[in-house]
């Protein structure tokens, strides 16, 4: 025990006094050893190099003797023993003795001097001489030198050495000229050996030769773009898939896309000048049709059975062509902002689909492209053809993109939808419905990404609703009660109705992840529906009720809607008698808020009554074949009869609207008839309510429209469809008359000016006739005097 304590004390004493010095001494010794090892390695390397150089000199003398003496031996003249005994050295030395290619800039005299110099000079100059490039590489280097300074290099020079940059600006401004097309010049390097025998010739010979390519090069020297030059590019693209021609077409296409930029900035730095509409049209059509084909020829896209695409992005060709692809895509995005013709827009958007697989590596460009395409998809002025074409581009991006691209496209699509439905009227409602139905398809392509984005966006709607409830101020509800919020809730009901239906889940073989969003969406919709329970916002309540009906019908989920609809009948607007009015009936499909002039009028009350009867009938029809329908219909029938009793009472000032009363009475009668129909069928069953399988199978195959309520609802649908058709025709007729009146007003001033001109001409003619009469009278008087 004592020895252990002594050792411990000695260790602590050593650590305190000597450990640091010992470690430093060891480190210094290790450094000295390392230096000695490095010196030994360098000496060994020098000795090995000296031995190698000495051996090469002896080998050169030996080769000279062999060349002066016996002839060289070939491989097929050797035996196996001679070959393995060292006979192959002669062959290797003979191959090494071949003269090297000299540079173009090196004179022939220098080559002779280099051959006469000793081997030591050759060995010492190996590390100093640059690598000799081939003819094609030398030509490419010359081409690079001919190009101007790039814009990035000029900016870097201005940042690193501003004094030298200022000196160049004052003394040699031409040195700072940069070429915007310098990056695309790398495409020419890939064209070597791919454009036929003419492209394999040296550049000097090809410039002297005469032909189509020579004419194209001569025309390229001119800054003006002609149709003949565009035709030569088209021939090269179609016949040879030429990358040089593709580069020129992309440059010309960029000039066409930025055609008005030079006029706005006051200066033009474009490669080509386009001053003819025909040349502009030929250039745009050639680029949009042929560039994707050429890209697919040089970089084929591989697509798997699952729809995944693969492009070899590790090759030098892709890295070089990516510059051309990015320039082509940026030019298309620029061109889209200047187009208005539907056919040209369709062609331009369609040309993006083949190049999308090549752009997946450029996330920033893909996001910008998605926003640009969404702008045309969501623009109210876009036609149906343009919307569908833009949607196909977005769908292709979602199908082939990764998780990040899919999420970005889905969010951009939702933002475009919200912005596009800001203005809702009879002219834009069809386009908005097309956007909602088409965008709903995107959320089912990848259920995982669709669920995460949908959950975040529905949660955002819930936060807006909560802030409106908590901050109960005068204008806080306007954050929720607007067209954008209403269409957002309706859009999510479209998404859930399309992807959470039993048929879609049966096709997929599993339950949809989006089905988990039904409950939060229904809660947000019901909260919005009851936020402001005044008659002013009854149209908004009806819109949201239709959204919930769609969700319930498609997913088979029970949503309590009867109470929200019966609250409308209990309001003061529907209990008191209306005042007569001659206002036009309110179109509830394009209104979320009733004008104040409609309140308490017969017109508004009839419209609200029609909406309540329609929605109650559609809602109860969903459960017309349910075994619990009598219990579901009983509270509704009681409320309807109570309202009818109050309306018919004379002493309480009830609502004596005979039209509304007859509609509600007929609906109550049909509900009672359907309840009796289900009770008769239910009395024949022999299972208990706890047998869920039998309960769910009750009247499953029975057509709901065959019930009394179903027949009534089908008849109401047909009547509403005919009424909507008549209103649509009347609206179109009014629009046609309005256009004719506007054209007549525009033509009115022109006709008035023409009439004034005719009147002035008539006055001139009348004046000339009067002058002639006066002259005739004066002549007669002169004759009489004579």
Buried (B, 14 or more C-beta within 10 A) or exposed (E): EEEEEEEEEEEEEEEEEEEEEEEEEEEEEEEEEEEEEEEEEEEEEEEEEEEEBEEBBEBBEEBEEBEEEEEEBEEEEBEEEEEEEEBBEBBEBBEEEEEEEEEEEEEEEEBEEBEEEEBEEBBEEEEEEEEEBEEBEBBBEEBEEEEBBBEEEBEEBBEEEEEEBEEBEEEEEEEBEBBBBBBBBBBBBBBBEBBEEBBEEEBEEBEEEEEEBBEBBEBBEEEEBBEEBBBBBBBBBBEBBBBBBBBBBBBBBBBBBBBEBBEEEEEEEBBBBBEEEEBBBBBBBBBBBBBBEBBBBBBEBEEEEEEEBEBEEEEEBBEBBBBBBBBBBBBBBBBBEEBEEBEBBBBBBBBBBBBBBBBBEBBEBBBBBBBBBBBBBBBBEBBEEBBBBBBBBBBBBBBBBEEEBBBBBBBBBBBBBBBBBEEBEEEBBEBBBBBBEBBBBBBBBBBEBBBBBBBEBBEEBBEBBEEBEEEEEEEBBEBBBBBBBBBBBBBBBBBBBBBBBEEBBEEEEEEBBBBBBBEBBBEBBBBBBEBBBEBBBBBBBBBBBBBBBBBBBBBEBEBEBBEBBBBBBBBEBBBEEBEEBEEEEBBBEBBBBBEEEBBBBBBBBBBBBBBBBBBBBBBBBBBBBBBBBBEBBEEBBEBBBEBBEBBEEEEEEBBEBEEBBEBBBBBBBBBBBBBEBBEEBBEEEEEEEEEEEBBEEBBEEBEBBEBBBBBBBBEBBEEEEEEEEEEEEEEEEEEEEEEEEEEEEEEEEEEEEEEEEEEEEEEEEEEEEEEEEEEEEEEEEEEEEE
